[in-house]
Amino acid sequence: MEGRHGRRERTRGVSAYVTAAVRHQLAMDGLAEIVAAYEAEHEPLSEAEVQAAQSELFGDAPASYASNDSAA
């Protein structure tokens, strides 16, 4: 049987996970706004520029993960 402390620690872990996920999404939304403003003033970013930015931001993360976050 799990005691109170185990449940509290798990809840705190989930809360921290959700907080990190929300912060990450807000950061990605902010990046999407920056890109949109840049592209409105200049030309759209090339695929090479997008891939370079994804590599810098996400390292070796799969492209599908990175592109899902930036699709706003």
C-alpha positions as CSV (number, residue, x, y, z in Angstrom):
1,M,0.0,0.0,0.0
2,E,1.3,3.4,-0.9
3,G,1.6,6.0,1.8
4,R,0.7,9.7,1.7
5,H,4.3,10.7,0.9
6,G,4.5,8.5,-2.2
7,R,1.3,10.0,-3.6
8,R,2.5,13.5,-2.8
9,E,5.9,13.0,-4.5
10,R,4.2,11.5,-7.6
11,T,1.8,14.5,-7.8
12,R,4.6,16.9,-7.4
13,G,6.5,15.1,-10.2
14,V,3.4,15.3,-12.5
15,S,3.0,18.9,-11.6
16,A,6.6,19.7,-12.5
17,Y,6.2,17.8,-15.7
18,V,3.1,19.7,-16.7
19,T,4.7,23.0,-15.7
20,A,7.8,22.2,-17.9
21,A,5.5,21.2,-20.8
22,V,3.5,24.4,-20.6
23,R,6.7,26.5,-20.5
24,H,8.1,24.6,-23.5
25,Q,4.9,25.2,-25.4
26,L,4.9,28.9,-24.6
27,A,8.5,29.1,-25.8
28,M,7.6,27.4,-29.0
29,D,4.6,29.7,-29.5
30,G,6.9,32.7,-29.0
31,L,9.3,31.3,-31.6
32,A,6.5,30.8,-34.1
33,E,5.5,34.4,-33.6
34,I,9.1,35.6,-34.2
35,V,9.3,33.4,-37.4
36,A,6.0,34.7,-38.6
37,A,7.0,38.3,-38.1
38,Y,10.4,37.7,-39.8
39,E,8.7,36.0,-42.8
40,A,6.2,38.8,-43.1
41,E,9.0,41.3,-43.4
42,H,11.4,39.2,-45.4
43,E,11.0,36.0,-47.4
44,P,10.0,32.6,-45.9
45,L,12.8,30.6,-44.3
46,S,14.4,27.9,-46.5
47,E,14.1,24.3,-45.5
48,A,17.9,24.4,-44.8
49,E,17.4,27.3,-42.4
50,V,14.6,25.5,-40.6
51,Q,16.6,22.3,-40.3
52,A,19.6,24.2,-39.0
53,A,17.4,25.9,-36.3
54,Q,15.8,22.6,-35.4
55,S,19.2,21.0,-34.9
56,E,20.4,23.9,-32.8
57,L,17.2,23.9,-30.6
58,F,16.6,20.1,-30.4
59,G,19.9,18.5,-31.2
60,D,19.3,15.0,-32.4
61,A,15.6,15.0,-31.7
62,P,13.5,13.5,-34.6
63,A,12.4,16.1,-37.1
64,S,8.7,15.1,-36.5
65,Y,9.0,16.2,-32.8
66,A,10.6,19.5,-33.7
67,S,8.2,20.3,-36.5
68,N,5.1,19.5,-34.4
69,D,6.1,22.1,-31.8
70,S,6.7,24.8,-34.4
71,A,3.5,24.3,-36.3
72,A,1.4,27.1,-35.0
